[in-house]
Amino acid sequence: MSDADVLLIHTDGASRGNPGVAAYAYVLEVGDETIEEAGRLGQMTNNQAEYTALVKALEHASRLEVDRPVVVHSDSELLVKQMRGEYKVKNEELRGLYTQASRLAAQFRHGVTFKHVRREKNRRADQLCNEVLDGKRELTTEQLLAEYQAKQQPSKTLDDEVLACLKKAGAKPSAEAVWRQLADLLRTHGVQLPR
């Protein structure tokens, strides 16, 4: 079977901080057509971001109504082995995403094959994730709306989290210890700090 006979998908998810600010990306290749999508996800682990990228890619692929086998390339060995049934999904936070991905994969008449590849073989999806996390990629209207809605949910403010961080540091923490905690907190809120 040649590449022209399959729907080829490259997925990637990334989290800075793990858990931290996360992004997803996927590239769909159908014949001569290439479709790319990437976006921010908010706070989650790297594995959650990897699974979210897979779910979003399979959802998009299912809308294409392509009548051909699907091959998914991912640089996440855990995701690939779990989707193949070689590893059990023990993490509760991943179980729902795994179930969702499995249901989507089952919808493809010709099946879905999952292949683990090195990062350099998944370069474009990895690049798209990093562009999102570095703020170099413009978001679609749909992505901006989703971000706006997520921000409307009640959550702790940065002020609340900084105060909690300082209280947690104790009575006489070193300036370095306080800075490390504050820097980690700021990074989880998407603030770019020099290292």
SEMAR-419712 format. One record per atom (N, C-alpha, C): atom name; x, y, z; residue number from 1. Coordinates in Angstrom, 2 decimals, decimal comma. Layout:
# SEMAR-419712
REC   atomo         x         y         z   num
REC      CA         X         Y         Z   NUM
...
# end
This chain:
# SEMAR-419712
REC   atomo         x         y         z   num
REC       N      0,85     -1,18      0,00     1
REC      CA      0,00      0,00      0,00     1
REC       C      0,89      1,24      0,00     1
REC       N      0,66      2,14     -0,92     2
REC      CA      1,46      3,37     -1,01     2
REC       C      0,86      4,45     -0,13     2
REC       N      1,66      5,52      0,12     3
REC      CA      1,17      6,64      0,94     3
REC       C     -0,04      7,30      0,31     3
REC       N     -0,17      7,24     -1,01     4
REC      CA     -1,31      7,85     -1,69     4
REC       C     -2,61      7,11     -1,38     4
REC       N     -2,50      5,86     -0,91     5
REC      CA     -3,68      5,04     -0,62     5
REC       C     -4,16      5,19      0,82     5
REC       N     -3,45      5,96      1,64     6
REC      CA     -3,82      6,08      3,06     6
REC       C     -4,04      7,53      3,44     6
REC       N     -4,75      7,71      4,54     7
REC      CA     -4,84      9,02      5,19     7
REC       C     -3,76      9,00      6,26     7
REC       N     -2,73      9,81      6,08     8
REC      CA     -1,59      9,84      6,99     8
REC       C     -1,77     10,99      7,98     8
REC       N     -1,62     10,67      9,26     9
REC      CA     -1,77     11,67     10,32     9
REC       C     -0,50     11,70     11,16     9
REC       N      0,02     12,90     11,40    10
REC      CA      1,11     13,12     12,35    10
REC       C      0,53     13,94     13,50    10
REC       N      0,68     13,46     14,73    11
REC      CA      0,16     14,21     15,88    11
REC       C      1,29     14,51     16,86    11
REC       N      1,10     15,60     17,62    12
REC      CA      2,03     15,92     18,68    12
REC       C      1,32     16,76     19,73    12
REC       N      1,71     16,55     20,96    13
REC      CA      1,22     17,36     22,07    13
REC       C      2,42     17,73     22,93    13
REC       N      2,37     18,89     23,54    14
REC      CA      3,50     19,33     24,36    14
REC       C      3,00     20,12     25,56    14
REC       N      3,74     20,00     26,64    15
REC      CA      3,41     20,73     27,86    15
REC       C      4,69     21,29     28,44    15
REC       N      4,70     22,58     28,67    16
REC      CA      5,88     23,19     29,28    16
REC       C      5,63     23,29     30,78    16
REC       N      6,31     22,45     31,51    17
REC      CA      6,13     22,39     32,95    17
REC       C      5,67     21,02     33,39    17
REC       N      4,92     20,35     32,59    18
REC      CA      4,43     18,99     32,78    18
REC       C      3,99     18,65     34,20    18
REC       N      2,85     19,11     34,70    19
REC      CA      1,85     19,86     33,94    19
REC       C      2,23     21,33     33,81    19
REC       N      1,71     21,91     32,74    20
REC      CA      1,96     23,31     32,47    20
REC       C      1,18     23,73     31,25    20
REC       N      1,56     24,86     30,70    21
REC      CA      0,90     25,38     29,51    21
REC       C      1,12     24,36     28,39    21
REC       N      0,04     23,97     27,72    22
REC      CA      0,12     22,88     26,74    22
REC       C     -0,41     23,31     25,38    22
REC       N     -0,03     22,52     24,37    23
REC      CA     -0,50     22,75     23,01    23
REC       C     -0,64     21,41     22,31    23
REC       N     -1,40     21,42     21,21    24
REC      CA     -1,55     20,24     20,37    24
REC       C     -1,29     20,65     18,93    24
REC       N     -0,98     19,65     18,11    25
REC      CA     -0,83     19,89     16,67    25
REC       C     -1,06     18,59     15,94    25
REC       N     -1,55     18,73     14,71    26
REC      CA     -1,62     17,56     13,84    26
REC       C     -1,51     17,99     12,39    26
REC       N     -1,04     17,05     11,59    27
REC      CA     -0,93     17,24     10,15    27
REC       C     -1,62     16,05      9,49    27
REC       N     -2,61     16,34      8,63    28
REC      CA     -3,32     15,30      7,88    28
REC       C     -2,85     15,37      6,44    28
REC       N     -2,49     14,23      5,89    29
REC      CA     -2,09     14,17      4,48    29
REC       C     -3,01     13,20      3,76    29
REC       N     -3,78     13,73      2,82    30
REC      CA     -4,71     12,93      2,02    30
REC       C     -4,35     13,16      0,56    30
REC       N     -3,71     12,18     -0,05    31
REC      CA     -3,26     12,38     -1,43    31
REC       C     -2,30     13,55     -1,49    31
REC       N     -2,63     14,55     -2,32    32
REC      CA     -1,79     15,74     -2,47    32
REC       C     -2,14     16,85     -1,48    32
REC       N     -3,21     16,67     -0,73    33
REC      CA     -3,68     17,72      0,19    33
REC       C     -3,07     17,54      1,58    33
REC       N     -2,62     18,65      2,17    34
REC      CA     -2,09     18,65      3,53    34
REC       C     -2,90     19,64      4,36    34
REC       N     -3,37     19,18      5,51    35
REC      CA     -4,15     20,02      6,42    35
REC       C     -3,39     20,08      7,74    35
REC       N     -3,16     21,29      8,25    36
REC      CA     -2,45     21,47      9,51    36
REC       C     -3,34     22,21     10,50    36
REC       N     -3,26     21,79     11,75    37
REC      CA     -3,97     22,51     12,81    37
REC       C     -3,15     22,42     14,08    37
REC       N     -3,18     23,50     14,85    38
REC      CA     -2,49     23,55     16,14    38
REC       C     -3,20     24,56     17,02    38
REC       N     -3,10     24,37     18,33    39
REC      CA     -3,73     25,32     19,23    39
REC       C     -3,30     25,11     20,67    39
REC       N     -3,66     26,06     21,51    40
REC      CA     -3,36     26,01     22,93    40
REC       C     -4,39     25,16     23,65    40
REC       N     -3,97     24,57     24,76    41
REC      CA     -4,86     23,70     25,52    41
REC       C     -5,04     24,13     26,97    41
REC       N     -4,30     25,07     27,45    42
REC      CA     -4,38     25,40     28,88    42
REC       C     -3,43     24,52     29,66    42
REC       N     -3,74     24,27     30,93    43
REC      CA     -2,86     23,51     31,82    43
REC       C     -3,15     22,01     31,72    43
REC       N     -2,13     21,24     31,39    44
REC      CA     -2,26     19,78     31,41    44
REC       C     -0,88     19,15     31,29    44
REC       N     -0,85     17,83     31,43    45
REC      CA      0,41     17,10     31,30    45
REC       C      0,75     16,88     29,84    45
REC       N      1,98     16,48     29,59    46
REC      CA      2,42     16,18     28,23    46
REC       C      1,59     15,03     27,64    46
REC       N      1,35     13,98     28,44    47
REC      CA      0,57     12,84     27,93    47
REC       C     -0,87     13,24     27,61    47
REC       N     -1,45     14,09     28,43    48
REC      CA     -2,81     14,58     28,12    48
REC       C     -2,81     15,37     26,81    48
REC       N     -1,78     16,18     26,60    49
REC      CA     -1,68     16,96     25,37    49
REC       C     -1,50     16,04     24,17    49
REC       N     -0,71     14,99     24,31    50
REC      CA     -0,52     14,02     23,21    50
REC       C     -1,86     13,37     22,84    50
REC       N     -2,61     12,94     23,84    51
REC      CA     -3,90     12,31     23,58    51
REC       C     -4,91     13,30     22,99    51
REC       N     -4,89     14,53     23,48    52
REC      CA     -5,80     15,54     22,95    52
REC       C     -5,51     15,80     21,48    52
REC       N     -4,23     15,83     21,11    53
REC      CA     -3,86     16,01     19,71    53
REC       C     -4,41     14,85     18,87    53
REC       N     -4,31     13,64     19,38    54
REC      CA     -4,83     12,48     18,65    54
REC       C     -6,34     12,56     18,48    54
REC       N     -7,05     12,89     19,55    55
REC      CA     -8,52     13,00     19,48    55
REC       C     -8,92     14,06     18,45    55
REC       N     -8,28     15,23     18,52    56
REC      CA     -8,63     16,30     17,58    56
REC       C     -8,33     15,90     16,13    56
REC       N     -7,22     15,20     15,92    57
REC      CA     -6,87     14,76     14,57    57
REC       C     -7,87     13,73     14,04    57
REC       N     -8,26     12,78     14,88    58
REC      CA     -9,23     11,76     14,45    58
REC       C    -10,61     12,37     14,21    58
REC       N    -10,98     13,36     15,04    59
REC      CA    -12,26     14,05     14,80    59
REC       C    -12,24     14,73     13,44    59
REC       N    -11,16     15,42     13,14    60
REC      CA    -11,04     16,12     11,85    60
REC       C    -11,05     15,11     10,70    60
REC       N    -10,28     14,04     10,85    61
REC      CA    -10,21     13,02      9,80    61
REC       C    -11,58     12,39      9,56    61
REC       N    -12,36     12,19     10,61    62
REC      CA    -13,68     11,58     10,44    62
REC       C    -14,62     12,49      9,66    62
REC       N    -14,41     13,80      9,74    63
REC      CA    -15,24     14,75      8,98    63
REC       C    -14,88     14,77      7,49    63
REC       N    -13,70     14,28      7,15    64
REC      CA    -13,26     14,29      5,76    64
REC       C    -13,93     13,20      4,93    64
REC       N    -14,49     12,19      5,61    65
REC      CA    -15,17     11,08      4,94    65
REC       C    -14,28     10,44      3,88    65
REC       N    -13,06     10,18      4,26    66
REC      CA    -12,10      9,55      3,35    66
REC       C    -12,22      8,04      3,50    66
REC       N    -12,41      7,36      2,39    67
REC      CA    -12,59      5,92      2,40    67
REC       C    -11,26      5,22      2,12    67
REC       N    -10,38      5,28      3,10    68
REC      CA     -9,07      4,64      2,97    68
REC       C     -8,53      4,37      4,37    68
REC       N     -7,53      3,50      4,48    69
REC      CA     -6,93      3,23      5,79    69
REC       C     -6,28      4,49      6,37    69
REC       N     -6,22      4,53      7,68    70
REC      CA     -5,61      5,66      8,38    70
REC       C     -4,35      5,17      9,09    70
REC       N     -3,27      5,93      8,96    71
REC      CA     -2,02      5,63      9,67    71
REC       C     -1,67      6,86     10,51    71
REC       N     -1,56      6,65     11,82    72
REC      CA     -1,22      7,74     12,75    72
REC       C      0,23      7,58     13,17    72
REC       N      1,02      8,63     12,99    73
REC      CA      2,41      8,67     13,46    73
REC       C      2,46      9,57     14,69    73
REC       N      3,09      9,08     15,74    74
REC      CA      3,24      9,86     16,96    74
REC       C      4,61      9,57     17,56    74
REC       N      5,22     10,58     18,17    75
REC      CA      6,49     10,34     18,85    75
REC       C      6,29      9,98     20,31    75
REC       N      5,02      9,76     20,71    76
REC      CA      4,72      9,32     22,07    76
REC       C      4,60      7,80     22,09    76
REC       N      5,63      7,15     22,59    77
REC      CA      5,61      5,69     22,66    77
REC       C      4,48      5,20     23,55    77
REC       N      4,23      5,90     24,65    78
REC      CA      3,15      5,52     25,56    78
REC       C      1,81      5,51     24,83    78
REC       N      1,49      6,60     24,14    79
REC      CA      0,23      6,70     23,41    79
REC       C      0,10      5,58     22,39    79
REC       N      1,13      5,37     21,59    80
REC      CA      1,07      4,35     20,54    80
REC       C      0,86      2,97     21,14    80
REC       N      1,62      2,63     22,18    81
REC      CA      1,49      1,30     22,77    81
REC       C      0,15      1,11     23,46    81
REC       N     -0,39      2,17     24,06    82
REC      CA     -1,72      2,06     24,66    82
REC       C     -2,79      1,91     23,58    82
REC       N     -2,68      2,67     22,50    83
REC      CA     -3,68      2,58     21,43    83
REC       C     -3,61      1,22     20,72    83
REC       N     -2,45      0,61     20,70    84
REC      CA     -2,31     -0,73     20,10    84
REC       C     -2,76     -1,83     21,05    84
REC       N     -2,97     -1,47     22,32    85
REC      CA     -3,35     -2,47     23,31    85
REC       C     -2,17     -3,17     23,96    85
REC       N     -0,95     -2,69     23,73    86
REC      CA      0,25     -3,30     24,32    86
REC       C      0,44     -2,88     25,77    86
REC       N     -0,02     -1,69     26,12    87
REC      CA      0,03     -1,19     27,50    87
REC       C     -1,39     -0,90     27,95    87
REC       N     -1,62     -1,11     29,24    88
REC      CA     -2,91     -0,72     29,82    88
REC       C     -2,87      0,77     30,14    88
REC       N     -4,04      1,39     30,17    89
REC      CA     -4,15      2,80     30,54    89
REC       C     -4,44      2,84     32,04    89
REC       N     -3,41      3,08     32,82    90
REC      CA     -3,54      3,07     34,28    90
REC       C     -3,87      4,45     34,84    90
REC       N     -3,47      5,50     34,11    91
REC      CA     -3,66      6,87     34,58    91
REC       C     -5,11      7,31     34,36    91
REC       N     -5,78      7,67     35,44    92
REC      CA     -7,19      8,09     35,37    92
REC       C     -7,39      9,30     34,47    92
REC       N     -6,42     10,23     34,47    93
REC      CA     -6,55     11,45     33,67    93
REC       C     -6,48     11,15     32,17    93
REC       N     -5,88     10,02     31,80    94
REC      CA     -5,77      9,65     30,38    94
REC       C     -6,90      8,74     29,92    94
REC       N     -7,55      8,06     30,87    95
REC      CA     -8,53      7,04     30,49    95
REC       C     -9,66      7,58     29,62    95
REC       N    -10,20      8,74     29,97    96
REC      CA    -11,28      9,33     29,17    96
REC       C    -10,83      9,69     27,76    96
REC       N     -9,62     10,26     27,65    97
REC      CA     -9,08     10,61     26,33    97
REC       C     -8,80      9,35     25,50    97
REC       N     -8,29      8,31     26,17    98
REC      CA     -8,03      7,04     25,49    98
REC       C     -9,35      6,45     24,96    98
REC       N    -10,39      6,47     25,77    99
REC      CA    -11,69      5,94     25,36    99
REC       C    -12,23      6,73     24,17    99
REC       N    -12,11      8,03     24,24   100
REC      CA    -12,57      8,89     23,15   100
REC       C    -11,80      8,59     21,85   100
REC       N    -10,48      8,47     21,94   101
REC      CA     -9,66      8,16     20,77   101
REC       C     -9,99      6,78     20,21   101
REC       N    -10,22      5,82     21,09   102
REC      CA    -10,55      4,46     20,65   102
REC       C    -11,89      4,44     19,91   102
REC       N    -12,88      5,16     20,43   103
REC      CA    -14,19      5,22     19,74   103
REC       C    -14,05      5,85     18,36   103
REC       N    -13,29      6,94     18,30   104
REC      CA    -13,09      7,60     17,00   104
REC       C    -12,37      6,67     16,02   104
REC       N    -11,33      5,99     16,49   105
REC      CA    -10,57      5,10     15,62   105
REC       C    -11,45      3,96     15,10   105
REC       N    -12,36      3,48     15,91   106
REC      CA    -13,24      2,38     15,52   106
REC       C    -14,21      2,78     14,40   106
REC       N    -14,41      4,07     14,18   107
REC      CA    -15,34      4,54     13,15   107
REC       C    -14,77      4,41     11,74   107
REC       N    -13,47      4,24     11,60   108
REC      CA    -12,86      4,18     10,27   108
REC       C    -12,98      2,76      9,72   108
REC       N    -13,68      2,64      8,63   109
REC      CA    -14,00      1,34      8,04   109
REC       C    -12,77      0,51      7,72   109
REC       N    -11,71      1,16      7,29   110
REC      CA    -10,49      0,44      6,91   110
REC       C     -9,47      0,38      8,05   110
REC       N     -9,86      0,83      9,23   111
REC      CA     -9,00      0,72     10,40   111
REC       C     -7,98      1,84     10,53   111
REC       N     -7,38      1,88     11,72   112
REC      CA     -6,35      2,86     12,04   112
REC       C     -5,13      2,10     12,55   112
REC       N     -3,98      2,39     11,98   113
REC      CA     -2,71      1,82     12,41   113
REC       C     -1,93      2,91     13,14   113
REC       N     -1,38      2,55     14,30   114
REC      CA     -0,61      3,50     15,10   114
REC       C      0,87      3,14     15,02   114
REC       N      1,69      4,12     14,64   115
REC      CA      3,13      3,90     14,50   115
REC       C      3,90      4,89     15,36   115
REC       N      4,84      4,35     16,13   116
REC      CA      5,73      5,21     16,90   116
REC       C      6,88      5,64     16,00   116
REC       N      7,15      6,95     15,97   117
REC      CA      8,24      7,49     15,17   117
REC       C      9,10      8,40     16,05   117
REC       N     10,33      8,56     15,66   118
REC      CA     11,19      9,52     16,36   118
REC       C     10,72     10,93     16,07   118
REC       N     11,10     11,84     16,95   119
REC      CA     10,67     13,24     16,81   119
REC       C     11,03     13,83     15,45   119
REC       N     12,20     13,48     14,92   120
REC      CA     12,59     14,05     13,62   120
REC       C     11,69     13,56     12,48   120
REC       N     11,02     12,42     12,66   121
REC      CA     10,08     11,93     11,66   121
REC       C      8,68     12,53     11,88   121
REC       N      8,56     13,30     12,94   122
REC      CA      7,29     13,95     13,29   122
REC       C      7,52     15,46     13,37   122
REC       N      8,49     15,92     12,61   123
REC      CA      9,02     17,28     12,73   123
REC       C      7,97     18,37     12,58   123
REC       N      7,11     18,28     11,59   124
REC      CA      6,17     19,38     11,35   124
REC       C      5,17     19,53     12,49   124
REC       N      4,63     18,43     12,99   125
REC      CA      3,69     18,51     14,11   125
REC       C      4,39     19,09     15,35   125
REC       N      5,63     18,64     15,60   126
REC      CA      6,41     19,16     16,71   126
REC       C      6,65     20,67     16,56   126
REC       N      6,98     21,08     15,35   127
REC      CA      7,22     22,50     15,05   127
REC       C      5,96     23,33     15,30   127
REC       N      4,81     22,81     14,87   128
REC      CA      3,55     23,54     15,07   128
REC       C      3,25     23,72     16,56   128
REC       N      3,48     22,67     17,36   129
REC      CA      3,27     22,77     18,81   129
REC       C      4,15     23,86     19,41   129
REC       N      5,40     23,85     19,04   130
REC      CA      6,33     24,85     19,59   130
REC       C      5,98     26,26     19,14   130
REC       N      5,48     26,42     17,92   131
REC      CA      5,04     27,74     17,45   131
REC       C      3,90     28,26     18,32   131
REC       N      2,98     27,38     18,67   132
REC      CA      1,86     27,79     19,54   132
REC       C      2,39     28,19     20,91   132
REC       N      3,23     27,35     21,50   133
REC      CA      3,74     27,62     22,84   133
REC       C      4,63     28,86     22,88   133
REC       N      5,29     29,17     21,77   134
REC      CA      6,14     30,36     21,70   134
REC       C      5,36     31,61     21,29   134
REC       N      4,05     31,46     21,06   135
REC      CA      3,22     32,61     20,66   135
REC       C      3,47     33,06     19,23   135
REC       N      4,01     32,19     18,38   136
REC      CA      4,34     32,56     17,00   136
REC       C      3,28     32,13     16,00   136
REC       N      2,22     31,53     16,46   137
REC      CA      1,20     31,03     15,54   137
REC       C     -0,13     31,69     15,89   137
REC       N     -0,78     32,25     14,87   138
REC      CA     -2,08     32,88     15,07   138
REC       C     -3,13     31,80     15,26   138
REC       N     -4,06     32,07     16,16   139
REC      CA     -5,12     31,11     16,43   139
REC       C     -6,33     31,39     15,56   139
REC       N     -7,08     30,32     15,27   140
REC      CA     -8,31     30,48     14,49   140
REC       C     -9,38     31,12     15,37   140
REC       N    -10,44     31,59     14,75   141
REC      CA    -11,56     32,17     15,50   141
REC       C    -12,12     31,17     16,49   141
REC       N    -12,24     29,92     16,07   142
REC      CA    -12,77     28,86     16,94   142
REC       C    -11,87     28,66     18,16   142
REC       N    -10,56     28,68     17,94   143
REC      CA     -9,62     28,51     19,05   143
REC       C     -9,66     29,71     20,00   143
REC       N     -9,75     30,91     19,45   144
REC      CA     -9,84     32,10     20,29   144
REC       C    -11,12     32,08     21,13   144
REC       N    -12,23     31,65     20,54   145
REC      CA    -13,50     31,55     21,26   145
REC       C    -13,38     30,54     22,39   145
REC       N    -12,76     29,40     22,13   146
REC      CA    -12,59     28,37     23,17   146
REC       C    -11,74     28,90     24,31   146
REC       N    -10,68     29,65     23,99   147
REC      CA     -9,84     30,24     25,03   147
REC       C    -10,63     31,25     25,86   147
REC       N    -11,42     32,08     25,19   148
REC      CA    -12,22     33,08     25,90   148
REC       C    -13,18     32,38     26,86   148
REC       N    -13,85     31,34     26,38   149
REC      CA    -14,80     30,62     27,23   149
REC       C    -14,10     29,97     28,41   149
REC       N    -12,90     29,43     28,19   150
REC      CA    -12,14     28,82     29,28   150
REC       C    -11,78     29,85     30,34   150
REC       N    -11,47     31,06     29,89   151
REC      CA    -11,10     32,12     30,84   151
REC       C    -12,30     32,61     31,64   151
REC       N    -13,51     32,39     31,13   152
REC      CA    -14,71     32,82     31,84   152
REC       C    -15,05     31,90     33,01   152
REC       N    -14,44     30,71     33,02   153
REC      CA    -14,68     29,76     34,10   153
REC       C    -14,04     30,30     35,37   153
REC       N    -14,74     30,18     36,50   154
REC      CA    -14,14     30,67     37,74   154
REC       C    -12,88     29,86     38,08   154
REC       N    -11,81     30,57     38,37   155
REC      CA    -10,57     29,93     38,77   155
REC       C     -9,80     30,89     39,65   155
REC       N     -8,75     30,38     40,25   156
REC      CA     -7,91     31,24     41,06   156
REC       C     -7,26     32,28     40,17   156
REC       N     -7,15     33,49     40,67   157
REC      CA     -6,44     34,53     39,92   157
REC       C     -4,95     34,36     40,16   157
REC       N     -4,18     35,00     39,33   158
REC      CA     -2,73     34,96     39,51   158
REC       C     -2,36     35,55     40,87   158
REC       N     -3,06     36,61     41,28   159
REC      CA     -2,80     37,21     42,60   159
REC       C     -3,01     36,18     43,71   159
REC       N     -4,12     35,43     43,64   160
REC      CA     -4,41     34,42     44,65   160
REC       C     -3,31     33,36     44,70   160
REC       N     -2,86     32,93     43,51   161
REC      CA     -1,85     31,89     43,45   161
REC       C     -0,49     32,39     43,94   161
REC       N     -0,14     33,65     43,64   162
REC      CA      1,12     34,21     44,12   162
REC       C      1,09     34,31     45,65   162
REC       N     -0,01     34,79     46,21   163
REC      CA     -0,13     34,88     47,67   163
REC       C     -0,02     33,51     48,32   163
REC       N     -0,68     32,52     47,74   164
REC      CA     -0,61     31,16     48,27   164
REC       C      0,82     30,63     48,18   164
REC       N      1,50     30,95     47,10   165
REC      CA      2,89     30,53     46,91   165
REC       C      3,78     31,13     47,99   165
REC       N      3,60     32,42     48,26   166
REC      CA      4,42     33,09     49,28   166
REC       C      4,13     32,54     50,67   166
REC       N      2,86     32,27     50,95   167
REC      CA      2,50     31,70     52,25   167
REC       C      3,11     30,31     52,41   167
REC       N      3,11     29,54     51,33   168
REC      CA      3,65     28,19     51,34   168
REC       C      5,16     28,21     51,57   168
REC       N      5,83     29,29     51,13   169
REC      CA      7,29     29,38     51,25   169
REC       C      7,74     29,45     52,70   169
REC       N      6,86     29,88     53,58   170
REC      CA      7,22     29,90     54,99   170
REC       C      7,74     31,25     55,45   170
REC       N      8,23     31,27     56,70   171
REC      CA      8,62     32,51     57,33   171
REC       C      9,92     33,10     56,78   171
REC       N     10,96     32,29     56,58   172
REC      CA     12,24     32,82     56,15   172
REC       C     12,80     32,05     54,96   172
REC       N     12,11     32,08     53,83   173
REC      CA     12,66     31,40     52,66   173
REC       C     13,77     32,25     52,03   173
REC       N     14,64     31,59     51,31   174
REC      CA     15,67     32,35     50,59   174
REC       C     15,02     33,05     49,40   174
REC       N     15,65     34,11     48,96   175
REC      CA     15,14     34,84     47,80   175
REC       C     15,11     33,93     46,58   175
REC       N     16,12     33,06     46,44   176
REC      CA     16,18     32,14     45,30   176
REC       C     15,00     31,16     45,32   176
REC       N     14,68     30,64     46,51   177
REC      CA     13,56     29,69     46,62   177
REC       C     12,24     30,36     46,25   177
REC       N     12,05     31,58     46,73   178
REC      CA     10,82     32,31     46,41   178
REC       C     10,76     32,58     44,91   178
REC       N     11,87     33,02     44,33   179
REC      CA     11,88     33,33     42,90   179
REC       C     11,58     32,08     42,08   179
REC       N     12,18     30,94     42,44   180
REC      CA     11,93     29,70     41,67   180
REC       C     10,44     29,35     41,70   180
REC       N      9,82     29,45     42,86   181
REC      CA      8,38     29,13     42,96   181
REC       C      7,55     30,12     42,15   181
REC       N      7,88     31,41     42,26   182
REC      CA      7,12     32,43     41,51   182
REC       C      7,33     32,27     40,01   182
REC       N      8,56     31,98     39,60   183
REC      CA      8,84     31,81     38,17   183
REC       C      8,06     30,62     37,61   183
REC       N      8,02     29,51     38,35   184
REC      CA      7,23     28,35     37,91   184
REC       C      5,77     28,71     37,78   184
REC       N      5,26     29,45     38,74   185
REC      CA      3,85     29,86     38,73   185
REC       C      3,56     30,77     37,52   185
REC       N      4,44     31,73     37,27   186
REC      CA      4,25     32,62     36,13   186
REC       C      4,30     31,86     34,81   186
REC       N      5,22     30,90     34,70   187
REC      CA      5,32     30,11     33,46   187
REC       C      4,03     29,32     33,22   187
REC       N      3,42     28,78     34,30   188
REC      CA      2,18     28,03     34,11   188
REC       C      1,05     28,93     33,64   188
REC       N      1,21     30,25     33,85   189
REC      CA      0,22     31,21     33,36   189
REC       C      0,62     31,79     32,00   189
REC       N      1,63     31,17     31,39   190
REC      CA      2,00     31,57     30,03   190
REC       C      2,96     32,73     29,94   190
REC       N      3,51     33,18     31,05   191
REC      CA      4,47     34,29     31,02   191
REC       C      5,83     33,75     30,61   191
REC       N      6,41     34,32     29,55   192
REC      CA      7,71     33,89     29,05   192
REC       C      8,80     34,56     29,89   192
REC       N      9,61     33,74     30,57   193
REC      CA     10,70     34,25     31,39   193
REC       C     12,02     33,72     30,86   193
REC       N     13,08     34,53     30,91   194
REC      CA     14,39     34,00     30,49   194
REC       C     14,87     32,95     31,47   194
REC       N     15,61     32,01     30,96   195
REC      CA     16,15     30,95     31,82   195
REC       C     17,59     31,23     32,16   195
# end
